Amino acid sequence: MDIQEYFARISYRGSHNKPDLATMSDIFQHHIQAVPFENLSIHCGESIELDLEATYNKIVRKKRGGWCMENNYLLSWVLKTLGYDVTFLGAKVYVPELDAYPDEIDHLLLQVELDGKSYIVDGGFGMAYQLWQPMELISGTDQPQTPGVFRFQEESGTWYLEKVKRKQCVLNQSTSTSQSVENEVCRRVYLFTLQARDIEEFRGCNGHLQTAPDSLFVTKSICSLQTAEGIRALVGWKLTEIKYNYRDNTDLVEIRFIADEEMEKTLKEKFSIILDKKFVPVNTSRLSLF
């Protein structure tokens, strides 16, 4: 594992001599625009290992992406290598269709202590709720970013991440999302506490999410990547491309469906991914990712 090889993977050519907020934010931005959030291994008959070297080889050398326990585990190594004070935290991702959170943690994120302040660094959520910058851990304060306005709300030691959504202009209305999702103004993303976690505490979660029949990651094949202007995401056969805030607080959304014979080309051209094994797209869940 070599930090310069990682920098080449994410096309980062900036300074890294001083572990400050500007450096962390710049590296983070490069990471999310180079490394997809994806669970394609599950739909190629591969297992996702909770192992740092395996994750490094997958993301850096094979130029793949990963989910939260891969992206954020790798980011923790990067930041620690550069001298940052990093702690693992565990979150529970909100399920809007059930208006509920799971009983057990199902998301890994990072807390970074820097110059007397705490920041949440999460490069492993993907889709339209992916942070574009580290967020200062303060309650009740809007923190505008390119994808939208994020904020934390703290209640009795539990922290909630929310995103205020913009209006959407969908070019192809026939493929639009459900009306209930479109009318949503503010989406809860996940809750977490500041209890420090060990990576071993995520081993059960890592196994469950890739094997449980009702797991979102089993019922949907997902690949999303942040771009300079927005996001592109392939869920099953549905390719969604969003340009954030293209006019009047409105996101431009374009949706099309990919044929099986186009899948390999689409993954290569849109996400720079070349898979070793046969990929079988899946989208049997009604849960919304946007």
N, C-alpha and C positions, 0 to 999 in steps of 0.2 A: 504494500500500500504506500503510495507516494502522493504527496499533496500537489506536486507540480503536474502529475498525470491527471489528477482530479480537475485542476484548473484548466488544463487543455480540453478536458471533456466538456466543461461548461463554457469554454471560450472566455475565461476570465484572465485579463491581462493587467489588472490594476495592482495597486500596492497591497501588501498584507503584512507589513512590518509592525503596524500598530493596531492592536485589537480594540478598535473604537466602533461607534455605531455606524458611521459612514461606510467603513469597510465591510462590516457584517451585512448591512443592507444591500450593498453592491453585489457581494457574493451570493446572497440569497436571491436577488433578482435574476442573476445569471443562471442559478440552479433551476428555478421554476420555469425558465424559458428554454432550458436545454434538456431537462430530465422529465419525461412524462409521468403523470400519476396514472398507473395502469395495473390491472390484475390479470393480464393476458396469460401468465404462467398457468393459472388455474384452468384455463380453457385450451391449454396446449398439453395437458397431462403432466405438467411439471409441479413440483411442490415449491412453496416459498419458504426459504430457510430464515430463521431468526439468528443470523450469524453475520458478523460485521465483514469478515473477509469475503464470504459468499456474496453479500450485498455489494461490496466494492467491485468485485469481478463482474457481477451482472450489470451494474449501472455504469461503471467507468470503462471497463474493458470491452464488454459486449454491447455497450451503448443502448441498454434497455432503460426502462423506468422502473417504478415500484409503487407500493402503497405506503401508508404512513409509517409502518414499522421498518420499512427499508429507507425511504427518503430521509426521515428524521433521524434514524440511527446513523446513517452516513453523514448527515449534516452535523450531528453531535461530535463525531470524530473530527470533522473538518474544523469546527469551531474550537474544540479542545486543543487540537494541534496548533492552532494559531494563538492560543493563550486565553481564550474566553472561559468564563465560569458557567458551566452548563449543567442543568438538572433535568432528568426525565420527569414528565408529569403524565398522568392518565386522564383521559376524558371519556365522556359518554355522548355519542352523537345523537342528536335529536331526530326523531322520525315523525315528520309532519303528518303523514297519513294516519298515524296512531296517536298523535299529540302526546308523545311519551318519549322517555329516555330508557335505554336498556338497563338491566339490573347490574351488569358488570361493565367495567371499562372496556372500550373497544377502539380506542384511538390513542396514539402516542404523540405527544408534543413536547417542545423544549422550553425551558425557562432559562433565560440568560441574565445574570447579574452584571451590570455595567455602570460604572461611575455613580454608584449609589441608587440606581434605578433598576427595576425588573422589566424584562421584555419577554413576550411570548413569540417564539420563532416556530412556525409551523409550515414546513414545505411539503407536507404530505396529506393535504386534504383534497386538492384537485378540483375539477369542475369549476363552477361559477362562484364557489365559496372559498376559493384559494386566496389566502392573504398574499399581497404583493410586497409587503414590507413587514419587518418586525413591528409588533404592537406593544406600546408601553402598557404595563399592567396597572391601569388606573380605572376606577369604576365610574360609569355614568358620563364619560366624555367621548364625544364623537371623534373618530379618527379617520378622516376621509382618505381613501386610496383610489387608484384608477378603477378597480372593479366595483366600487361603491363605498358607502359609509359603514365602517365597522365600529363596534363599541363593546366594552365589557360592562356587565352589571354584576355587582357582588352582593350576595345575600347570605348572611350568617356563615361566612367562610366558603361558600360555594360561588364560583365564578361562572357567568354565562357569556358566551360570545354570540353577538347578534350582527346581522347585516341588513342594512336598509336597502331595499331593491329599487332599481329604476324601472320606468316603463320600458316595454319592449315593442319594437317594430319588427314583426315577423314577416319576412318576404313571402313565404308560402304558408298562408293561414291554414290550409288543409292539414298541415303536419304540426300545427301548434300544440302547445301543452294544454293541460286541462284549465278550465276557467277558474277553478279555485286556486290553482297555483299562480295563474296570471294576476289574480286580484290581490295576492299576498303583497303586503307592503314591507313588512319586516320579518325576516326569518331567523329564528333561533338556530344556531349552528351546532353548538355542543356546550356541555357544562364540564367543569373540572374543579379540583381542589389543588392546593399548593403542597399536598403531600408528596414528598420526593419518592420516586419509584426506581426500582432496579429493573434492568432490561429483562431479567428472568420472569418478572411479574407479567410480562406480555406474551410469554410462550404459549399459555393455554388459549389466549385470545387469537394469536397468530394461527394456531391450528384450527380453532373453531370456525373462524371466518372463511377459511378456504375449504371446509368440508361440510358444514351444517347445511341441510337442504333449503332452509329458509334464509340463509345468509345472502345479503345483497350482492356479495361478490361471487357467489355461486350462481345466482339467478340472472346476473347481468355481466357481460364482458364490457370492460370500461377502459378507455384510453383517452386521457385529456392532457392538453399542453397549453400553457400560457404563452401568448404571443406578444409582440410589441404593442399591439392595439387591443387585444382581447384574449379570446380563448377559442380553441377548437377541441371538439370532443367526439369520440366515436363510441357509442353505446349500442351494443348489438350491431345492427346494420345501419343505424341512424347517425349520420354525421352532422353535427351542429357547429356552426362557426358564428361567434359573437364579436362584434366590434363595440367596445365599451364607449358609452357617452358620445355617440357620433353626432348627435344634435339634441338640444333642448332636454337634457337630462333623460335621454332615451337611448337604449342599446339597440343596435341593429342585429337581427337574428336571421340567419340563413340555414335552412335545413334541407338535407337530401338523403336519400337512401342508397346504400352501396350494395351492389351485387356481389355474390360470393367470389366471382372471378376477378373482381376489382379490389378485393380486400387486401391482398399482399401489396399491391401497388399503392393503395391508399395509406397503409401503415408506413410504408417507406417514404412516400412523398410528403405526407402531412405530419408524421411524427418521427421520422428518421429511424424507424424500428424495422429490423429484419429478424424474423423468428427462426429458431432452429427446428421447431416441430410444427405439425399441422395445427392451425388455429381454427377452432369451431366457435363462431359468434353465438352469443346467447342474450336474450332479453325477454325473460318471462315474468319479471316482477313489475308491478304497477307503481312502485315507489318512485317518486320524482327526484331527479338529481339537479334540477334547475330551480 
